[in-house]
Amino acid sequence: MATPRTMRAVQYDKYGGGADGLKHVEVPVPSPKEGEVLLKMEAASINPIDWKIQKGMLRLFRMPSKFPFTPVSDLAGEVVELGSGVSNFKPGEKVISICFPHGGGLAEYAVAPASLTVARPAEVSAVEGACLPTAAGTALQLLKAVGVSFDGGPPPSGSSGPKNLLVTAASGGVGHYAVQLAKLAGVQHVTATCGARNAGLVAGLGADEVLDYRTPEGAALRGPSGRRYGAVAHCATGVPWSVLRAALDDGGGTVADVTPGIGAAVTSFLQKVTLSKKRLVPLMLAPKTEEMEWLVDVARQGKLRTVVDSRYPLSRAQEAWAKSMDGHATGKIVVEIGGAV
Ligand SMILES: NC(=O)c1ccc[n+]([C@@H]2O[C@H](COP(=O)([O-])OP(=O)(O)OC[C@H]3O[C@@H](n4cnc5c(N)ncnc54)[C@H](OP(=O)(O)O)[C@@H]3O)[C@@H](O)[C@H]2O)c1
């Protein structure tokens, strides 16, 4: 079927406003430029960064680059058109892609960089595929940042990195992948924090010990076994460095933090110059095609499960947005495009 001239999209036209700031509009279908592909969208997954950009938290970095803005950067769809210079895809191919910070995912069609687009095999659904780029990509880079080794695929037993790992916010989009990937890499003992209601789920993902973050022990990151950690994949917010430092082994260790504030950056710098054994490492996802392909492949093999918190049609994108802003998703929030209106 020929690509139409216009499409349904969801946009906001200023900073702030939350879910109420999202408007349903009819706009021209974008054209793929050099190095881009045009996708007929199947699904898009929301990440906290999407509404943080709307809040103006990345205003200093000129994000979004202009208003009105169509948010959401994690995409699954079908290639319908190729921009100049793109030869590694063909129309009709199912793919997943990440187009951060340009967004465009809450729409019937979106352009994506061919360089960060990978094939989606039939075993990985569009919903699952749309969840992987940011959340699983970040989980993988977080684990690598604390020394977990994925070289040559998961080792049969043990890994060269930390033996005792803590994953905070293990029920969230990033954390639920981090627990699974850590076990896949052979990390001996994974402790995970989450709310009590998700303890069973997180244990089912492979966590060896689960702490309820709302209890005093959980808030102190202290499990019943009394273990301290060689590394922390830190996906939660609001945990002071003093608590994280006390949770690390006396011999030292690394906390990789995916939501570092200015304080974390200063702490990290000071630790570096003082050659501290206990280190806080800020992490920003730098998407890599080969990592996306690897993640899709482990998902295809059934070794990486996506927990979907909730799915919404494009017509109810505001509800998906509000759910993400609420901060209590279990797994991922997905907008299915072309689904029920
Ligand atoms: N630096 C990067 O490149 C990058 C990339 C991706 C994400 N991030 C950031 O990483 C953070 C996590 O992202 P996400 O997608 O995983 O978020 P998310 O899915 O919205 O996380 C929600 C989950 O976190 C749990 N949670 C909240 N506070 C907690 C705490 N103190 N201890 C334990 N669990 C807690 C919640 O449990 P309850 O419902 O029980 O409260 C809920 O299940 C966000 O701040 C995001 O912006 C950064």
The ligand as a MOL file (V3000), in Angstrom:
LIG
                    3D

  0  0  0     0  0            999 V3000
M  V30 BEGIN CTAB
M  V30 COUNTS 48 52 0 0 0
M  V30 BEGIN ATOM
M  V30 1 N 21.5840 7.2400 31.6580 0
M  V30 2 C 20.8700 6.6370 30.7140 0
M  V30 3 O 21.3150 6.5460 29.5570 0
M  V30 4 C 19.5230 6.0780 31.0750 0
M  V30 5 C 18.8930 5.1710 30.2200 0
M  V30 6 C 17.6760 4.6070 30.6170 0
M  V30 7 C 17.1130 4.9800 31.8380 0
M  V30 8 N 17.7500 5.9010 32.6120 0 CHG=1
M  V30 9 C 17.1830 6.2990 33.9180 0
M  V30 10 O 17.1700 5.1340 34.7410 0
M  V30 11 C 16.1110 5.2150 35.6510 0
M  V30 12 C 15.3100 3.9170 35.5960 0
M  V30 13 O 14.6860 3.8090 34.3260 0
M  V30 14 P 13.5440 2.7330 34.1000 0
M  V30 15 O 13.1150 2.8220 32.6970 0
M  V30 16 O 13.9810 1.4370 34.6420 0 CHG=-1
M  V30 17 O 12.4220 3.3600 35.0670 0
M  V30 18 P 10.9980 2.7740 35.4410 0
M  V30 19 O 10.6990 1.5830 34.6160 0
M  V30 20 O 10.0330 3.8990 35.4300 0
M  V30 21 O 11.2010 2.3110 36.9800 0
M  V30 22 C 10.0690 2.0690 37.7410 0
M  V30 23 C 10.3500 0.9650 38.7440 0
M  V30 24 O 11.3540 1.3680 39.6900 0
M  V30 25 C 10.9690 0.9140 40.9920 0
M  V30 26 N 11.5780 1.8010 41.9650 0
M  V30 27 C 11.4190 3.1400 42.0780 0
M  V30 28 N 12.1810 3.6300 43.0720 0
M  V30 29 C 12.8460 2.5740 43.6010 0
M  V30 30 C 13.8070 2.4370 44.6550 0
M  V30 31 N 14.2360 3.4930 45.3530 0
M  V30 32 N 14.2980 1.2110 44.9080 0
M  V30 33 C 13.8820 0.1260 44.2000 0
M  V30 34 N 12.9640 0.1950 43.2000 0
M  V30 35 C 12.4590 1.4070 42.9000 0
M  V30 36 C 9.4630 1.0000 40.9900 0
M  V30 37 O 8.9570 0.1050 41.9590 0
M  V30 38 P 7.5830 0.4580 42.7640 0
M  V30 39 O 6.5250 0.5670 41.7390 0
M  V30 40 O 7.4170 -0.6840 43.6940 0
M  V30 41 O 7.8420 1.7690 43.4610 0
M  V30 42 C 9.0960 0.5990 39.5540 0
M  V30 43 O 8.8650 -0.7830 39.4130 0
M  V30 44 C 15.2860 6.4490 35.2760 0
M  V30 45 O 15.6540 7.5240 36.1330 0
M  V30 46 C 15.7430 6.7450 33.8630 0
M  V30 47 O 15.6190 8.1110 33.4990 0
M  V30 48 C 18.9350 6.4470 32.2640 0
M  V30 END ATOM
M  V30 BEGIN BOND
M  V30 1 1 1 2
M  V30 2 2 2 3
M  V30 3 1 2 4
M  V30 4 1 4 5
M  V30 5 2 4 48
M  V30 6 2 5 6
M  V30 7 1 6 7
M  V30 8 2 7 8
M  V30 9 1 8 9
M  V30 10 1 8 48
M  V30 11 1 9 10
M  V30 12 1 9 46
M  V30 13 1 10 11
M  V30 14 1 11 12
M  V30 15 1 11 44
M  V30 16 1 12 13
M  V30 17 1 13 14
M  V30 18 2 14 15
M  V30 19 1 14 16
M  V30 20 1 14 17
M  V30 21 1 17 18
M  V30 22 2 18 19
M  V30 23 1 18 20
M  V30 24 1 18 21
M  V30 25 1 21 22
M  V30 26 1 22 23
M  V30 27 1 23 24
M  V30 28 1 23 42
M  V30 29 1 24 25
M  V30 30 1 25 26
M  V30 31 1 25 36
M  V30 32 1 26 27
M  V30 33 1 26 35
M  V30 34 2 27 28
M  V30 35 1 28 29
M  V30 36 1 29 30
M  V30 37 2 29 35
M  V30 38 1 30 31
M  V30 39 2 30 32
M  V30 40 1 32 33
M  V30 41 2 33 34
M  V30 42 1 34 35
M  V30 43 1 36 37
M  V30 44 1 36 42
M  V30 45 1 37 38
M  V30 46 2 38 39
M  V30 47 1 38 40
M  V30 48 1 38 41
M  V30 49 1 42 43
M  V30 50 1 44 45
M  V30 51 1 44 46
M  V30 52 1 46 47
M  V30 END BOND
M  V30 END CTAB
M  END
